[in-house]
């Protein structure tokens, strides 16, 4: 199941890159992409969490989950700005992306080692 979680997060990352290209140019990203990105991120968290509950655990998947939960919290903040029709600050978007890349990289390593 870790592989499915990784795949979901990688697809979500494509949407994140698309949205970041808008925000880094000072524009609001399309709502449809934002919602799809959020849904995929939530689905990835659920699959990863479910995998851990089913005993497919180790240290790295737990670390990945913790980092990706922090990513989601930053994502909620970014979504609240988007909902208020405000373009997010670049450093917040880049911090969100940095957490996401870190979490997905840790998950990738867990999949490759497992």
N, C-alpha and C positions, 0 to 999 in steps of 0.2 A: 503494500500500500504506500510505502514511502515513495516509490517511483511515480505513482499516480499523483501524489501531492506535489512532487517536484514538477511534473508535467503541467499541472494546473497553475502553479506559481510562474512557470516560464511563459505560459500563454498570457497570464495577467501582466507580466513584465512588459510584453509587447504593447499592451494598452497603456501602461505607465510611461513608456518611452514616447509614445504618441502624444500623450497629454503633456508630458514635460516639455516637448517641443513647442507647444502652445504657450505654456506658462512662462517659459524662459524668454519668450518673445513679448511678454506682457499681455497676453490674451487669455481669455477663458477657454478652457477645453470644451468640446461638445459634451453635453450631459449624458448622452447615450453611452459614450466611451467611459465616462466617469463611473456610471452605474455598473457597467459590465466589469470594469476593473475591480470595483468594490465587491461585486458578487463572486468573481473568481478568487479574489483574495480570501474572502470568507469561506468559500468552498475549500480552498487549499488548507486553511487553518483547521477546518472540520475534519478533512481527510487525514491530515497529519495528527491531530489530536486523537482521532479514532484509532489510528494506527498505533499510537502509543498506548492507548487503553487496552488494545487487543494483545499487547505484549510484544509488539515489534519495536521495543524500546532499546535504547542505548543512551549513552551520554550525548552524543552529537545530535540526534533527533530532538532531544529535550532542549538542548541549547538553541537549535534552530527554531523550535517552537517559541521559546522565550523572546528571541530576537524578532521573530515575525509578529508576535503579539505587540511588541513595542512599535514595529512598523505600522501595524493596524491602528494603534492609538494616534500616531502622527497622521495617518490617513484620515481618521475621523476629523481631526482638526482641519486638515486641508479641505475635506468635503464641506465642513461648516463654512469655511471661507467661500468656497465655490457656491454654496447655497445662498449666501449673502451677496452674490455677484461681485465678490472681491477677488482680485488676482493675488495668489499667495506670493510671499517673499521667496526669492530664489533660494536663499539658504535653507529655508524650511523644506522646500521641494527636494533639494539636494541631500539634506539630512535623511528624509524619508527614503530616497533612492539608495543612500548609503546603507541604511539599516536593511532594506530589502535585498540588496546585493549580498550583504554579509550573511543574512539568514538563508538565502537560497544557496549560497556557496557552501555553507556548513551542511545544509541538507544534501547537496550534491556529493560532498565528500562522504557523508554517511551512507548514501546509496552506493557509491563506488566501493566503499570498504565493506559493505554488508553483503 
